[in-house]
Amino acid sequence: MSKRKTVVNGHRPAAPMSWSHGGWMEIVVGSMFSGKTQELIRRLRLAQIARQKVQVFNSALDVRYAKDHIVSHDLVKTPSIAVAKAKDILTRIDSDTQVVGIDEVQFFDADIIAVCEKLAGEGRRVIVAGLDQDFRGEPFETTARLMALSEFVTKNLAICMLCGNPANRSQRLSGGRKVVEVGAADKYEARCRRCFKR
Ligand SMILES: [Zn+2]
């Protein structure tokens, strides 16, 4: 039996990742129907199983389902706090919360970036999910900035509903020209770049 190594390549092994040693940001992005909220809920559930204190926030603008839950398209849901402004998260966060989930981040105002940075800087794990492109195929500025600032970026793809290729765009089927248009299956389809129409 060899003795447990305490020195690796001349360095001490890194301390295990722990919220008390410094937080970080994770972001899950993709088009509609790419499973972003499901992935967010999955990560939050694992943290809860490990008895970490979790709080979840969503924008009061996101009125697709109940205000006190985030819900994926397959109707898996988890309790959340709906806030009108990004900065409201800082007044609603409990001091002992270790993991912060934020769903549909594109609905928030630009302050959400500073809010996420502050929460991670306080040593919390921040997990964000949201659309990376609007219905015109243009990047959402807040999502793009959060992707640049996050330690971990996951890009989910849906399946194009016309041709079956990997899809990273959300085709609006009806409705107005507002960039943030709340809706789900009745208004949007996942499309690949070839089938997407501006
Ligand atoms: Zn296609």
Residues whose N, C-alpha, C, O or C-beta is under 5 A from the ligand:
A	BS01	ZN	C160 L162 C163 G164 N165 C192 C195
